[in-house]
Amino acid sequence: MSPKRKSFSAFHGAFLVDKPKGLTSHDVVARMRRIAGTRRVGHTGTLDPFATGVLVILVGNATRLARFIDKSEKSYQATISFGYETDTGDLTGEPREAGSEASVPENAVLLDLLENAAKDFLGISKQIPPMYSAKKQDGKKLYELARMGVEVEREAVEVEVSALGFEDAGAQGEIIMTTSVSAGTYIRTLAEDLGKAIGVPCHLKDLRRTAAGEFDISESHGLEELAKASEAEELSKLLIPMNDVAGHLSEQTLSESDVEDITLGRKVMANTELDVGYIRLLAETGELVAIGEKASDGLVQPRIVFKSE
């Protein structure tokens, strides 16, 4: 008889996973379900299978916080290989057109060209999602259509690039790009568009997410480390509490009577100094009671209420 499975269903918070190459984001979720002993697991901000880096995994009640954190800015380090484009925009694809390879300038020249082009990519712009992406159109994921050899017209979406830098990767025709972008920005497309701007086709050779919102790669853990912590019943030491997961939101501490009103779905008065928008509502003990939204009338309406377990 197999040993009784341990249950950690009381976990409510986030684990920062350093996603390895070869796994989809959904693969990581499946593994975390086994590691944490619960099905209440989700992620924010999909990473391609060939990419690595920060993947925020939400567990328990924290899964309800996804919509407040999945729109956060992301930072990446990418290796761009110049010479030809691929149909996927990265090293997993095939050259877009046979014989389309272009001569590649020396890296010093590439750096000058990219740095001059960078100013046109900083700030808010429009980006067309790649065909090999999970974005849906008419109910089908674009990559499903792409695998059938179908290419459809995609609507450009607004993205923002807040930081963009380059350095020599050490091999001819390869440049390291570091960037911080709004959620929903495709780094493969950013690299391709930069290549078009300087007249040298390219694709991504490597991609690593170094930060997601407030969470940095230095705080992340490998799946093996998390599994070992689970076996040693020390997984809780690696858990980020729910209040910290939503730490980018303003906070308001509630009186006992306000806590009761909020848990019953009633509005309460907001702190006058808080801006209109989402607020963490805390009990006097520091426990996260709810996420509320402050309106222009100075009242806070509870949007998500967390029950103590």
Buried (B, 14 or more C-beta within 10 A) or exposed (E): EEEEEEEBEEBBBBBBBBBBEEBBBEBBBEBBBEBBBBEBBBBBBEBBBBBBBBBBBBBBBBBBBBEBBBEBBBBBBBBBBBBBBBBBBBBBBEBBEEEEEBEBBEBEEBBBBBEEBBEEBEEEBEBBBBBBBEBEBEEEBBBEBBEEEEEEEBEEBEBBBEEBEBEBBEEEBBBBBBBBBBBBBBBBBBBBBBBEBBEBBBBBBBBBBBBBBBBEBEEBBEBEEBBBBBEEEEBEEBBBBBBBBBBEBBBBBBEEEBBEBBBEEEBBEBEEEBEEEBBBBBBEEEBBBBBBBBEEEEBBBBBBBBEEE
